[in-house]
Amino acid sequence: MEPAVSISIAILRIGDGWRVISDGGSVGDFPYRVDAEEAALRFAAAAEGSGRPVEILLQQPGGELRSFARSHAAK
Protein backbone atom coordinates (compact mmCIF):
# COMPACT_ATOMS: atom_id res chain seq x y z
CA MET A 1 0.00 0.00 0.00
CA GLU A 2 1.33 3.43 -0.94
CA PRO A 3 1.56 6.06 1.80
CA ALA A 4 -1.18 8.68 1.76
CA VAL A 5 -0.27 11.99 0.16
CA SER A 6 -0.11 14.62 2.87
CA ILE A 7 -2.17 17.79 3.01
CA SER A 8 0.09 20.84 3.18
CA ILE A 9 -0.92 24.06 4.91
CA ALA A 10 1.38 27.10 4.90
CA ILE A 11 1.37 30.24 7.03
CA LEU A 12 2.93 33.04 4.97
CA ARG A 13 3.90 36.63 5.70
CA ILE A 14 2.08 38.87 3.20
CA GLY A 15 2.85 42.59 3.59
CA ASP A 16 1.86 43.60 7.11
CA GLY A 17 -0.26 40.50 7.70
CA TRP A 18 -0.35 36.73 7.40
CA ARG A 19 -2.07 34.36 4.96
CA VAL A 20 -2.94 30.70 5.44
CA ILE A 21 -3.00 28.62 2.26
CA SER A 22 -3.56 24.94 1.59
CA ASP A 23 -3.50 22.60 -1.36
CA GLY A 24 -7.02 23.83 -2.15
CA GLY A 25 -6.19 27.56 -2.11
CA SER A 26 -6.34 30.39 0.38
CA VAL A 27 -7.84 29.69 3.80
CA GLY A 28 -7.78 33.33 4.90
CA ASP A 29 -5.85 36.50 5.70
CA PHE A 30 -5.05 37.57 9.26
CA PRO A 31 -3.55 40.70 10.82
CA TYR A 32 -1.48 38.78 13.39
CA ARG A 33 0.67 35.66 13.18
CA VAL A 34 -1.03 34.04 16.17
CA ASP A 35 -4.41 34.37 14.45
CA ALA A 36 -3.02 32.70 11.32
CA GLU A 37 -1.47 29.92 13.42
CA GLU A 38 -4.78 29.25 15.19
CA ALA A 39 -6.66 29.21 11.87
CA ALA A 40 -4.13 26.80 10.38
CA LEU A 41 -4.46 24.47 13.37
CA ARG A 42 -8.28 24.54 13.11
CA PHE A 43 -8.10 23.83 9.37
CA ALA A 44 -5.63 20.99 10.00
CA ALA A 45 -7.91 19.44 12.63
CA ALA A 46 -10.80 19.45 10.16
CA ALA A 47 -8.59 18.07 7.36
CA GLU A 48 -7.41 15.14 9.51
CA GLY A 49 -10.83 13.57 8.95
CA SER A 50 -9.70 12.69 5.42
CA GLY A 51 -7.30 10.11 6.85
CA ARG A 52 -4.33 11.81 5.18
CA PRO A 53 -1.39 13.20 7.14
CA VAL A 54 -1.41 16.99 7.58
CA GLU A 55 1.64 19.25 7.75
CA ILE A 56 1.66 22.95 8.65
CA LEU A 57 4.60 25.04 7.46
CA LEU A 58 5.48 28.48 8.88
CA GLN A 59 7.41 31.07 6.88
CA GLN A 60 10.54 32.24 8.69
CA PRO A 61 11.94 35.81 8.55
CA GLY A 62 14.39 34.76 5.80
CA GLY A 63 11.55 33.37 3.68
CA GLU A 64 12.15 29.64 4.19
CA LEU A 65 9.31 27.38 5.30
CA ARG A 66 9.78 25.29 8.44
CA SER A 67 7.52 22.69 9.98
CA PHE A 68 5.14 24.17 12.55
CA ALA A 69 2.93 21.12 13.21
CA ARG A 70 2.38 17.68 11.75
CA SER A 71 -0.17 14.90 12.14
CA HIS A 72 -0.21 11.33 10.93
CA ALA A 73 -2.82 9.60 8.81
CA ALA A 74 -5.64 7.80 10.58
CA LYS A 75 -5.21 4.05 10.60
Protein Blocks (a to p, Z undefined) as FASTA:
>chain_A
ZZddddddddddehjbccdddfkbcfbdcfbfklmmmmmmmmmmmmmmnopacddddddf
kopacdfbdcdddZZ
